[in-house]
Amino acid sequence: MIVITSVNNTRRHVQVGDRFCLKITDGMGSQVVIEEEITVEKTIDFIASYRFALEDGTCPGFHLSGIFGCRYELPIEIQNAVMLEDLTPEQHQRFIETAGVKLVSA
């Protein structure tokens, strides 16, 4: 299953030349930045991070994925994703124990 860990529902208008950026910073301050240039003009209203998990809540592997887009254009897999707060207590505990990161709000 896909578990959405953070959502920002703010509407933003992006234009050609704007940039999408994913940044990872380690404890020493070193950074890895993945940056993509936007090539279409569009209004986005869904920005989220998510992880893949087993049905019992276990989060195999160390990964983080994100999506930004229009709600009405989201892939069916994201539309059917489970919000972190909607996991059962048992699933939530397993997810937090196995995700490999401390989840923080932006």
N, C-alpha and C positions, 0 to 999 in steps of 0.2 A: 504494500500500500504506500501511498505518498502521504507524508505528514507535513502540513504547512506549519512552519515554526514562527513566522513573522509576516505580517501583511501591512502594507501601507496603501490605503484606498484614496490617497490624494490624486486629484486629476491634474495631469501635466500635459502641456502641449509641447511636443518635440518637433524639431525641424531638421531638415537636411544639414548635416555638419555638427549637430549636437552629439554628445558622446555618452555611452553607457560604460560604466567602470566598476570592476570588481577588484577590491584591494585586500591583500592579506599582509598583516604586520606581525613579525615575531617579537619575542621579548627583548631582543637587542635593537629593535627599531628598523630592522631590514624589511623591505617591502617587495612584494611581487604584485604587479598591477596588470590586469587584463583589461584592455580597453577596446571598444568597438565604436566605430562612427556610424551614426544613424543616417540612412540614405532615403528615408521617406518622411513626409510630414504626417503626423498622426497625434491624436489625443489618447493618452494612456491613462487608465484608471485602476490598474492593478499591478502592484509591485510586491513580490513575495519571495521568501526563501523557503526551501523545502528540503526534506531528506527522504530517502527510501527506507522503509521499515517492513519487517515481517508482520504478519497478522497478530503475533503476540506482543508487538511493540519493540522487539529487538531491532536495533539499528546496525546491521552488518556493514562494516567498512567505515572509513573516515571520509566523508564526503559532504559537500554542501552544494546545492544548486539554487538557482534563482530564475525568476521570470519577471518580465515587465511587458505589459500589453493591455489590450482592450478586453474587458470582461466578456463581451459577446463573441470574441475570437479565441478564447482560451481553449487549448486542447482538452478533450473530454477527460483525460487522466487528471488534469489539474482541477477541472470542474467537480470531479468526484473525489478529490483529495479530502483527507481528514484534518481538521484543525487540531493542533497540539492539545488545546484545552478540552477537546471532545473525546480524547482517548479515555478508556476506562482507567481507574486508578492503577490497575496492574500493568496495563500497556504503558501508561505514562511513566511509571517507575522504571520499567525495563528500558524504555526509550532514553530517559535521562541517564541511566547507568551505562548505556552502551553507545550513545551518540559520539562520545569522545571529545566533546566540547561543552563549555558552560554557555547556555543560551542567554544572550543579553538583548535587551530592546534597544532600538536605535534612538 
